[in-house]
Amino acid sequence: MTKDEKFYLKALLFHLGLGVLFFYFRFLGAIYAIIVLLVGIGYVIKTHNRNNEVLLLAAYFVGLDVYIKMLKVPILNEFGKYTVIVFMLLGVFYKGFSKGAFLYAFFIALLIPAIYIGVENLSLDANIRKAVAFNITGPACLGISAIYCFRRVISIHRFKDVLAMLLFPFMALLVHVFLYTPDFQQAITNTSSNSATSGGFGPNQVSTVLGLAMFVAFARLLLSSPSRIMQLINGFLVLIFAYRCIITFSRGGMFTGLTMMVVLLGVLYLIMDLKNKGKIVLMGGLGVVAGLLVWGYSSLQTGGMIDKRYANQDAAGREKASVLSGRETLMETEWQMFLDNPLLGVGVGRNKEVRMEETGIVAASHNEMTRMLAEHGSLGLLGLLILFLTPIFIYINDRSQIFALVFMVFWLLTINHAAMRIAAPAFIYALALLKVKFNENDQPPLHREQTL
């Protein structure tokens, strides 16, 4: 086993240990996060971000984001997004940004009018700071991260480091969900999203990061597993993350993770030579078999409830009226707000208030696209076009940038079921804008080297 492989394995085991420790002594999780933040800032200042250290640290806090919320410790709810913003700003300070990144500065500017409208028009009963922060920190985090990442050249070795740093905290979260629900029989009583099997936290958000973890482990299996032991470890991680993602009963994270895996295999297949195309087909076939086994085990563990969940049925096998668990109603109300206020929208944080006044429904948005239309109006539409088209153009102009398309898929699918309540969509989108330099004439290797 190489030095890098040993480090990777030790880091995985270390975070498994953290998961056990923080489950029983949760306050230590908050202390740990603050210490890592302060040490990380000091490290960036010391190194002057010579080798894109801010990407490693931001990735680590994206991994910690949902986990820290699960621990229910006294720390800022938007802590993950704030830390990413801090590291990205430090990165810009030390390394600057490309001229093309002004496109994302323009995107941030598009958000400002609706912030003013929201602050001016929110009711006196509303917590204005929380209402605005809840809705604007996601887009702001995306914009600032994108400014740093846009066309920044990074080696494949460093990019793999970023993926590893993203994965490590997910190991602690994985331990937490296992310890939280040792017995499924009592926890699963219907086919709704289940917080009891999601570590006591929102199934939608937990499913999102578990699906992302599944993909990251899969990407490392393809690109960073030259030895048999690394292939076994990363392959096992793909399966265990998939299993726990399914058990949340929240479908969004699973669909997103699977789609990313399929897209990654597809783009690799298009640029590989004939020999490696065969490997891609083999990996796809093995993935299907492994997926069926994981699904079968999940079905047994849930008494068939998971089959009914994905068939959109209740516990009695009757088809549910709503395919999207009621989200379509929220989307319809936000679309109507856009039609009623097409220029500048209703203002940041006001969509929940307006919906309650007009329909009596008390619920926050689950869809970032309709939320931006409702709260930002035509400026929100322009911003969405910028976000959607840029990674596609990057991929079209350079087909070796395989992650541009894959990460854009994660952002697009995630914001349509979980909005941008967590840091992951913002940061992962920004990673899509990097210019990853592969070895061997910029062709992505398959099981040829391993770097952490």
TAJO-V619237 format. One record per residue. N is the residue number from 1. RES is the residue in one letter. BURIAL is I if it has 24 or more other ideal C-beta (glycine too) atoms within 12 Angstrom, else O. D_LAST is the distance of its C-alpha to the last C-alpha in whole Angstrom. Layout:
BEGIN
n	res	burial	d_last
N	RES	BURIAL	D_LAST
N	RES	BURIAL	D_LAST
END
This chain:
BEGIN
n	res	burial	d_last
1	M	O	13
2	T	O	11
3	K	O	9
4	D	I	6
5	E	I	8
6	K	O	10
7	F	O	8
8	Y	I	7
9	L	I	10
10	K	O	12
11	A	I	11
12	L	I	12
13	L	O	15
14	F	O	15
15	H	I	16
16	L	I	18
17	G	O	20
18	L	I	20
19	G	I	22
20	V	O	24
21	L	O	25
22	F	I	26
23	F	I	28
24	Y	O	30
25	F	O	30
26	R	I	29
27	F	O	30
28	L	O	27
29	G	I	25
30	A	I	26
31	I	O	26
32	Y	I	23
33	A	I	22
34	I	I	24
35	I	O	23
36	V	I	19
37	L	I	21
38	L	O	23
39	V	O	20
40	G	I	18
41	I	I	21
42	G	O	22
43	Y	O	18
44	V	I	19
45	I	O	22
46	K	O	21
47	T	O	19
48	H	O	21
49	N	I	18
50	R	O	17
51	N	I	14
52	N	I	14
53	E	I	13
54	V	I	16
55	L	I	14
56	L	I	11
57	L	I	14
58	A	I	16
59	A	I	14
60	Y	I	14
61	F	I	18
62	V	I	18
63	G	I	17
64	L	I	19
65	D	I	22
66	V	I	24
67	Y	I	23
68	I	I	25
69	K	I	27
70	M	I	28
71	L	I	28
72	K	O	31
73	V	O	31
74	P	O	33
75	I	I	30
76	L	I	31
77	N	I	31
78	E	I	29
79	F	I	26
80	G	I	23
81	K	I	25
82	Y	I	26
83	T	I	23
84	V	I	21
85	I	I	24
86	V	I	24
87	F	I	20
88	M	I	21
89	L	I	25
90	L	I	23
91	G	I	21
92	V	I	24
93	F	O	26
94	Y	I	23
95	K	I	22
96	G	O	25
97	F	I	25
98	S	O	27
99	K	O	30
100	G	O	30
101	A	I	28
102	F	O	32
103	L	I	32
104	Y	I	30
105	A	I	32
106	F	O	35
107	F	I	34
108	I	I	33
109	A	O	37
110	L	I	38
111	L	I	37
112	I	I	40
113	P	I	43
114	A	I	42
115	I	I	41
116	Y	O	44
117	I	I	46
118	G	I	45
119	V	I	45
120	E	O	49
121	N	I	50
122	L	I	48
123	S	O	50
124	L	O	51
125	D	O	50
126	A	I	46
127	N	O	44
128	I	I	43
129	R	O	40
130	K	O	38
131	A	I	40
132	V	I	38
133	A	I	35
134	F	I	34
135	N	I	35
136	I	I	34
137	T	I	31
138	G	I	29
139	P	I	30
140	A	I	30
141	C	I	26
142	L	I	25
143	G	I	28
144	I	I	26
145	S	I	22
146	A	I	24
147	I	I	25
148	Y	I	22
149	C	I	20
150	F	I	23
151	R	I	22
152	R	I	20
153	V	O	18
154	I	I	14
155	S	O	12
156	I	I	10
157	H	I	7
158	R	I	8
159	F	I	9
160	K	I	6
161	D	I	5
162	V	I	9
163	L	I	9
164	A	I	7
165	M	I	9
166	L	I	12
167	L	I	12
168	F	I	12
169	P	I	15
170	F	I	17
171	M	I	16
172	A	I	19
173	L	I	21
174	L	I	21
175	V	I	23
176	H	I	25
177	V	I	27
178	F	I	27
179	L	I	29
180	Y	I	31
181	T	I	32
182	P	O	33
183	D	O	36
184	F	I	36
185	Q	O	40
186	Q	O	41
187	A	I	38
188	I	I	39
189	T	O	42
190	N	O	42
191	T	I	40
192	S	I	39
193	S	I	36
194	N	I	35
195	S	I	34
196	A	I	34
197	T	I	32
198	S	I	29
199	G	I	29
200	G	I	32
201	F	I	31
202	G	I	32
203	P	I	31
204	N	I	30
205	Q	I	27
206	V	I	26
207	S	I	26
208	T	I	24
209	V	I	21
210	L	I	21
211	G	I	22
212	L	I	19
213	A	I	17
214	M	I	18
215	F	I	17
216	V	I	13
217	A	I	13
218	F	I	15
219	A	I	13
220	R	I	10
221	L	I	13
222	L	I	14
223	L	I	11
224	S	I	8
225	S	I	11
226	P	I	12
227	S	O	14
228	R	O	17
229	I	O	15
230	M	I	12
231	Q	I	15
232	L	O	17
233	I	I	15
234	N	I	13
235	G	I	17
236	F	I	19
237	L	I	17
238	V	I	18
239	L	I	21
240	I	I	22
241	F	I	21
242	A	I	23
243	Y	I	26
244	R	I	26
245	C	I	26
246	I	I	29
247	I	I	30
248	T	I	30
249	F	I	33
250	S	I	32
251	R	I	31
252	G	I	30
253	G	I	26
254	M	I	26
255	F	I	28
256	T	I	25
257	G	I	22
258	L	I	24
259	T	I	25
260	M	I	22
261	M	I	21
262	V	I	24
263	V	I	24
264	L	I	20
265	L	I	22
266	G	I	25
267	V	I	23
268	L	I	21
269	Y	I	25
270	L	O	26
271	I	I	24
272	M	I	24
273	D	O	26
274	L	O	28
275	K	O	26
276	N	I	23
277	K	O	26
278	G	O	27
279	K	I	23
280	I	I	23
281	V	O	26
282	L	O	26
283	M	I	23
284	G	I	25
285	G	O	28
286	L	O	25
287	G	I	24
288	V	O	28
289	V	O	29
290	A	I	26
291	G	I	27
292	L	O	31
293	L	O	30
294	V	I	28
295	W	I	31
296	G	O	34
297	Y	O	32
298	S	I	32
299	S	I	36
300	L	O	37
301	Q	I	35
302	T	I	37
303	G	O	40
304	G	O	40
305	M	I	40
306	I	I	36
307	D	O	38
308	K	I	41
309	R	I	38
310	Y	I	37
311	A	O	40
312	N	O	41
313	Q	O	44
314	D	O	45
315	A	O	45
316	A	O	48
317	G	O	47
318	R	O	49
319	E	O	47
320	K	O	46
321	A	O	48
322	S	O	44
323	V	O	42
324	L	I	39
325	S	I	40
326	G	O	43
327	R	I	40
328	E	O	42
329	T	I	45
330	L	I	43
331	M	I	42
332	E	I	46
333	T	I	47
334	E	I	44
335	W	I	45
336	Q	O	49
337	M	I	48
338	F	I	46
339	L	O	49
340	D	O	52
341	N	I	50
342	P	O	48
343	L	O	48
344	L	I	46
345	G	I	45
346	V	I	46
347	G	I	44
348	V	I	41
349	G	I	41
350	R	I	44
351	N	I	44
352	K	I	44
353	E	I	47
354	V	I	49
355	R	I	48
356	M	O	49
357	E	O	52
358	E	O	53
359	T	O	52
360	G	O	52
361	I	O	48
362	V	O	46
363	A	O	42
364	A	I	39
365	S	I	38
366	H	I	35
367	N	I	35
368	E	I	34
369	M	I	36
370	T	I	39
371	R	I	38
372	M	I	38
373	L	I	41
374	A	I	43
375	E	I	42
376	H	I	41
377	G	I	44
378	S	O	44
379	L	I	41
380	G	I	39
381	L	I	39
382	L	I	39
383	G	I	35
384	L	I	34
385	L	O	35
386	I	I	33
387	L	I	30
388	F	I	31
389	L	O	31
390	T	I	29
391	P	I	26
392	I	I	28
393	F	O	29
394	I	I	26
395	Y	I	25
396	I	O	29
397	N	O	28
398	D	I	25
399	R	O	24
400	S	I	21
401	Q	I	20
402	I	I	19
403	F	I	18
404	A	I	21
405	L	I	23
406	V	I	21
407	F	I	20
408	M	I	24
409	V	I	25
410	F	I	23
411	W	I	25
412	L	I	28
413	L	I	28
414	T	I	27
415	I	I	30
416	N	I	32
417	H	I	32
418	A	I	31
419	A	I	31
420	M	I	29
421	R	I	29
422	I	I	26
423	A	I	23
424	A	I	21
425	P	I	23
426	A	I	23
427	F	I	20
428	I	I	19
429	Y	I	22
430	A	I	21
431	L	I	17
432	A	I	20
433	L	I	21
434	L	I	18
435	K	I	19
436	V	I	15
437	K	O	16
438	F	I	15
439	N	O	15
440	E	O	19
441	N	O	21
442	D	O	19
443	Q	O	19
444	P	I	16
445	P	I	15
446	L	I	16
447	H	I	14
448	R	O	14
449	E	I	10
450	Q	I	7
451	T	I	4
452	L	I	0
END
